[in-house]
Amino acid sequence: MQFPESLKYTKDHEWIKIEGNIATVGVTEFAQRELGDIVFVDISAQGKELSANEIFGTVEAVKTVSDLYLPVSGTITEVNAELEGNPEYVNQDPYGKGWMIKMTISNPVEVNELLEAAAYQELTGA
């Protein structure tokens, strides 16, 4: 299982890649394995300003629906339109084609509360 060192992680199994004040967010490889085959991704928060830990969408697998939580506060600027017709990208490439949103970070201090790769790996026991 992969835990890219260049990313930060949440206890709710989201990853975040930070480039300046822009961030890309998705679900971790661990999360997609736990969920199983992803059949639908619903993100209707584009353009919205949300706080850290607020729900920005849901991901539906064959057996369950799971909420998606924003790792840090900010405004969602882009949703991965490719996921509409290809939700399986989340399973196939969670850190690449399976990204979910891009956002502008409004409170950079919150990044300090996120987990490093080693801490996230320890959390998952993987």
HELIX and SHEET records of a PDB file:
HELIX    1   1 GLU A   29  LEU A   35  1                                   7    
HELIX    2   2 GLU A   82  GLY A   85  1                                   4    
HELIX    3   3 TYR A   89  GLN A   92  1                                   4    
HELIX    4   4 PRO A  108  GLU A  113  5                                   6    
HELIX    5   5 ALA A  117  THR A  124  1                                   8    
SHEET    1   A 6 LYS A   8  TYR A   9  0                                        
SHEET    2   A 6 GLU A  14  GLU A  19 -1                                        
SHEET    3   A 6 ILE A  22  VAL A  27 -1                                        
SHEET    4   A 6 ILE A 101  ILE A 105 -1                                        
SHEET    5   A 6 GLY A  74  VAL A  79 -1                                        
SHEET    6   A 6 GLU A  49  LEU A  50 -1                                        
SHEET    1   B 3 ILE A  38  ASP A  42  0                                        
SHEET    2   B 3 ILE A  55  ALA A  61 -1                                        
SHEET    3   B 3 VAL A  65  TYR A  69 -1                                        
END                                                                             
